[in-house]
Structures are given as C-alpha cells and as structure tokens.
Amino acid sequence: MRESGQLLARVFSELDTFLVPGVSTMQINDRVEKFIVDVLHARPASKGQYDYEFVLNCSPNNVVCHGMPSETAIVGPSDIINIDITLEKNGFISDSSKMYLMEGASARARKLVATTYQAMIEGIRQVKPGATLGDIGYAIQLFAEAAGYSVVREYCGHGIGREMHEAPNVLHYGNKGVGLTLEPGMTFTVEPMINEGSFDTVTQSDGWTVVTKDGRLSAQWEHTVLVTQTGYEVLTIREGESI
C-alpha cells in the first residue's frame, strides 16, 4: 500500500505542470495512463472498473465527482478542477484526488478549495486506534459548515486494499463516537466533497457525472490513510504536504 501510494503521488507531480488552460480532459487522461503504465510500470485501477473506460475522473467547477474525460472538455482559464486517480501496484490499490486551480480562479473558488482541503485534514487527524468513523465525519462536517459550506451526503470514502472499493464506508458527516472502531492496519480513503451551496446533487444522463443541484461550485480532496499503532499515516501524501 505504501508503494502504490507513493507512486500515485508521483502521478500528481507529473500533472502539476501539464494541467493548464487549453488542455482537454482527455489529454489529461491519456497523459496519466501513459505515465502510470510506461514510467511507473503500474496499472490504472479505475480503467475497466464498473465498465468505466477511463483512468481517472475530471470534475470541474460545479461537478461534484465522477466527471468523465472528453476531447471537447477544455480546461478554462478560471476553472477549478478535481482530478481523481487510482493506481494498482503488485496487487495493492491507492486512491487520491487533488484540486487544480487555474490562475483566473475567483477568490470564492479559492476559498472553497482551501476550506475543503483543511476539512479533509481535520478528518484525517481524527484517525487513531480506538477512534470511530463517526469521529472523522463529525470533524469534517463541523469544519465545513462553520465556513458556510455543505457536505455532500450521497458519496463517501471507502476501505481500500486489494480491491478499489472495500468496506467500510467512510462518511464525511456524522456524530462523535459512532460507527466502526478503528484498528491498526486498516486502510481507507478520506475524500470529502464540499459544496458552496446546498449539498443536493444530480447525476447527469451519462450515468456518471454528478453535479450540484443548484449549479454552484464543489470541491474535493482525497487521500488513502493507514491506521497505525499510534495514529495515522497518509499513504498518498504528496511532496510539500504536511498532514
């Protein structure tokens, strides 16, 4: 899990200079697939999962999650966009997502993105043996709602290991002290989706793309986390991060 997590962190480093206004989301998809396969000698775990034909999700602006790459979807100069990638190496899968902000992104968009990142951190910092999944959700919800935002209810984090989606579900809202008790060795994702307006979502006719019902902005960050003997380890941590 550590190996696949650090390889996935390298994928985002590869994207950091490539993802700029004017590229299509399909170009992003193809660049990531080539890097994972040809450079890292790993497998893009999303491709073929649930009959999904791409290696990642691209979710800009009001897209909450599961946006599909397209030749005609071009990154705009003021966009915010979430890139969600999975990677399998030697039988173990990691999952992470990152928000990219184009230079012209508005101040309100930047605030949403920053708040969502910190909400994820607040959740991750609850992870330790004896804590509960409810502790994670409570911390995320408290932080996001205090900033005036809402937490998406329909989609959540998940266990991960030899399969991309395993038990348990990791909700990003809830109450302290409820849910599964955490034990050393557990691995799961923390990936809050935070909306600028209402938490209500709508799935578009393609059956994948989920957007905010009110058309306002949404942001998401994600890491794969390990419960250690004394706390947590972020397996997909990227260069420059301190969580």
C-alpha positions as CSV (number, residue, x, y, z in Angstrom):
1,M,0.0,0.0,0.0
2,R,2.9,2.4,0.7
3,E,4.4,1.6,-2.6
4,S,1.3,2.2,-4.6
5,G,0.5,5.3,-2.6
6,Q,3.9,6.9,-3.3
7,L,3.7,6.0,-7.0
8,L,0.3,7.7,-7.2
9,A,1.8,10.8,-5.5
10,R,4.3,10.9,-8.4
11,V,1.4,10.9,-10.9
12,F,0.1,14.2,-9.5
13,S,3.6,15.7,-9.7
14,E,3.6,14.8,-13.3
15,L,0.3,16.6,-13.8
16,D,1.4,19.7,-11.9
17,T,2.9,21.4,-14.9
18,F,0.8,19.7,-17.6
19,L,-2.6,20.6,-16.4
20,V,-3.1,24.2,-17.7
21,P,-5.8,26.1,-19.5
22,G,-6.3,24.8,-23.1
23,V,-5.7,21.1,-22.5
24,S,-8.6,18.8,-22.8
25,T,-9.6,16.4,-20.0
26,M,-9.0,13.5,-22.5
27,Q,-5.4,14.8,-22.9
28,I,-5.1,14.7,-19.1
29,N,-6.5,11.1,-19.0
30,D,-4.1,10.0,-21.8
31,R,-1.0,11.6,-20.1
32,V,-1.8,9.9,-16.8
33,E,-2.4,6.5,-18.4
34,K,1.0,6.7,-20.3
35,F,2.8,7.8,-17.1
36,I,1.3,5.0,-14.9
37,V,1.9,2.3,-17.5
38,D,5.1,3.2,-19.2
39,V,7.0,5.1,-16.5
40,L,5.7,3.6,-13.2
41,H,5.0,0.1,-14.6
42,A,1.8,0.0,-12.7
43,R,-1.9,-0.3,-13.5
44,P,-4.6,2.4,-13.6
45,A,-7.1,0.7,-11.4
46,S,-10.1,2.7,-12.4
47,K,-10.0,1.5,-16.1
48,G,-12.4,-1.3,-16.6
49,Q,-13.9,-1.0,-13.1
50,Y,-17.7,-0.9,-13.3
51,D,-17.3,-0.8,-17.1
52,Y,-15.6,2.6,-16.8
53,E,-13.3,3.1,-19.8
54,F,-11.0,5.9,-18.5
55,V,-8.2,6.0,-16.0
56,L,-9.4,9.0,-13.9
57,N,-12.3,11.4,-13.2
58,C,-12.1,15.1,-14.2
59,S,-14.6,17.2,-12.2
60,P,-14.5,20.9,-12.9
61,N,-16.4,23.7,-11.2
62,N,-19.9,22.5,-10.3
63,V,-19.1,18.8,-11.0
64,V,-19.1,17.1,-7.6
65,C,-17.5,13.8,-8.7
66,H,-17.2,11.2,-11.4
67,G,-16.7,13.6,-14.3
68,M,-15.6,11.7,-17.4
69,P,-12.7,12.8,-19.7
70,S,-13.6,14.2,-23.1
71,E,-11.9,15.6,-26.2
72,T,-14.3,18.5,-26.2
73,A,-14.0,19.4,-22.4
74,I,-11.2,22.1,-22.3
75,V,-9.8,23.4,-19.1
76,G,-10.7,27.1,-18.9
77,P,-8.5,30.0,-17.5
78,S,-10.6,30.4,-14.4
79,D,-11.6,26.8,-13.7
80,I,-11.1,24.7,-10.6
81,I,-10.9,21.0,-11.4
82,N,-10.6,17.9,-9.3
83,I,-8.5,15.0,-10.7
84,D,-9.3,11.7,-9.1
85,I,-6.9,8.8,-9.8
86,T,-6.4,5.2,-8.7
87,L,-3.3,3.1,-9.1
88,E,-2.5,-0.6,-8.5
89,K,1.0,-2.0,-8.0
90,N,1.7,-5.6,-7.0
91,G,-1.9,-6.2,-6.1
92,F,-2.5,-3.2,-3.9
93,I,-4.5,-0.1,-4.8
94,S,-4.2,3.5,-3.7
95,D,-6.7,6.3,-4.4
96,S,-6.2,10.1,-4.2
97,S,-7.6,13.3,-5.7
98,K,-6.3,16.8,-6.0
99,M,-7.9,20.2,-6.8
100,Y,-6.2,22.2,-9.5
101,L,-6.9,26.0,-9.6
102,M,-6.3,27.9,-12.8
103,E,-4.7,31.3,-12.5
104,G,-8.0,33.2,-13.1
105,A,-10.0,31.2,-10.4
106,S,-12.1,33.5,-8.3
107,A,-11.5,34.4,-4.7
108,R,-14.6,32.5,-3.7
109,A,-13.5,29.4,-5.6
110,R,-10.1,29.5,-3.9
111,K,-11.7,29.8,-0.5
112,L,-13.9,26.8,-1.2
113,V,-10.9,24.7,-2.3
114,A,-8.7,25.7,0.7
115,T,-11.6,25.0,3.1
116,T,-12.2,21.6,1.6
117,Y,-8.5,20.7,1.9
118,Q,-8.5,21.7,5.5
119,A,-11.7,19.8,6.2
120,M,-10.0,16.6,4.8
121,I,-7.1,17.2,7.2
122,E,-9.4,17.7,10.1
123,G,-10.9,14.3,9.3
124,I,-7.6,12.6,8.8
125,R,-6.3,13.9,12.2
126,Q,-9.0,12.0,14.0
127,V,-7.6,8.7,12.8
128,K,-6.1,6.5,15.5
129,P,-6.8,3.2,17.2
130,G,-9.9,3.4,19.3
131,A,-11.4,6.3,17.4
132,T,-14.5,5.8,15.3
133,L,-15.6,6.5,11.8
134,G,-18.1,9.0,13.2
135,D,-15.2,11.0,14.7
136,I,-13.9,11.6,11.2
137,G,-17.2,12.6,9.7
138,Y,-18.0,14.9,12.7
139,A,-14.7,16.8,12.3
140,I,-15.2,17.3,8.6
141,Q,-18.8,18.4,8.9
142,L,-18.1,20.8,11.8
143,F,-15.2,22.5,9.9
144,A,-17.0,22.8,6.6
145,E,-20.3,24.0,8.0
146,A,-18.6,26.6,10.2
147,A,-17.2,28.1,7.0
148,G,-20.7,28.3,5.5
149,Y,-20.5,25.2,3.2
150,S,-22.3,21.9,3.0
151,V,-21.1,18.3,2.9
152,V,-22.3,16.0,0.2
153,R,-24.2,13.1,1.6
154,E,-24.5,10.6,-1.3
155,Y,-20.8,9.8,-1.8
156,C,-18.2,8.9,0.8
157,G,-14.8,7.4,1.4
158,H,-14.2,3.7,1.5
159,G,-12.0,0.9,2.5
160,I,-9.3,0.1,0.0
161,G,-6.6,-2.6,-0.4
162,R,-6.6,-5.4,-2.9
163,E,-9.9,-4.0,-4.2
164,M,-10.6,-0.4,-5.1
165,H,-13.8,-0.2,-3.0
166,E,-13.9,-2.3,0.2
167,A,-15.8,-2.0,3.4
168,P,-16.3,0.2,5.4
169,N,-18.0,3.3,4.0
170,V,-16.4,6.5,5.5
171,L,-19.0,9.2,5.8
172,H,-17.9,12.8,5.8
173,Y,-20.6,13.9,8.3
174,G,-21.9,12.3,11.4
175,N,-21.5,12.2,15.2
176,K,-18.6,11.5,17.5
177,G,-18.3,8.1,19.0
178,V,-20.5,6.2,16.5
179,G,-19.6,3.7,13.8
180,L,-16.8,1.3,13.3
181,T,-13.9,1.5,15.8
182,L,-10.6,1.9,14.1
183,E,-7.8,-0.7,14.5
184,P,-4.1,-0.7,13.4
185,G,-3.7,-1.9,9.8
186,M,-7.0,-0.6,8.4
187,T,-6.6,1.4,5.2
188,F,-9.4,3.6,3.8
189,T,-9.9,6.9,1.9
190,V,-10.9,10.2,3.4
191,E,-12.3,12.3,0.5
192,P,-14.9,15.0,1.4
193,M,-16.9,16.7,-1.3
194,I,-17.8,20.2,-0.1
195,N,-20.4,22.4,-1.9
196,E,-20.6,26.1,-2.0
197,G,-24.4,26.0,-1.7
198,S,-26.8,23.1,-1.0
199,F,-25.4,19.5,-0.6
200,D,-28.0,18.2,-3.0
201,T,-26.6,16.6,-6.2
202,V,-27.9,15.4,-9.6
203,T,-26.5,12.7,-11.8
204,Q,-26.4,13.6,-15.4
205,S,-27.7,11.5,-18.3
206,D,-24.4,9.8,-18.9
207,G,-24.9,7.9,-15.7
208,W,-21.6,9.0,-14.2
209,T,-21.2,12.8,-13.9
210,V,-22.6,14.2,-10.6
211,V,-23.2,18.0,-10.4
212,T,-24.5,20.3,-7.7
213,K,-28.3,20.7,-8.0
214,D,-28.1,24.5,-7.6
215,G,-25.2,24.9,-10.1
216,R,-22.8,26.3,-7.5
217,L,-19.2,25.2,-7.1
218,S,-18.0,22.0,-5.5
219,A,-14.5,20.9,-4.4
220,Q,-13.0,17.6,-3.2
221,W,-9.6,16.3,-1.9
222,E,-8.7,12.7,-1.2
223,H,-6.0,10.7,0.4
224,T,-5.6,7.0,1.3
225,V,-4.9,6.6,5.0
226,L,-3.4,3.9,7.2
227,V,-4.3,3.4,10.9
228,T,-1.0,2.9,12.7
229,Q,-0.3,1.7,16.2
230,T,-0.4,5.3,17.5
231,G,-2.3,7.3,14.9
232,Y,-2.3,7.6,11.1
233,E,-0.1,7.6,8.1
234,V,-1.1,9.2,4.8
235,L,0.0,6.7,2.2
236,T,-0.6,9.0,-0.8
237,I,0.9,12.1,0.7
238,R,2.4,14.4,-2.0
239,E,5.7,16.4,-2.0
240,G,5.3,19.6,0.1
241,E,2.3,18.3,2.1
242,S,2.3,18.1,5.9
243,I,-0.7,16.4,7.4
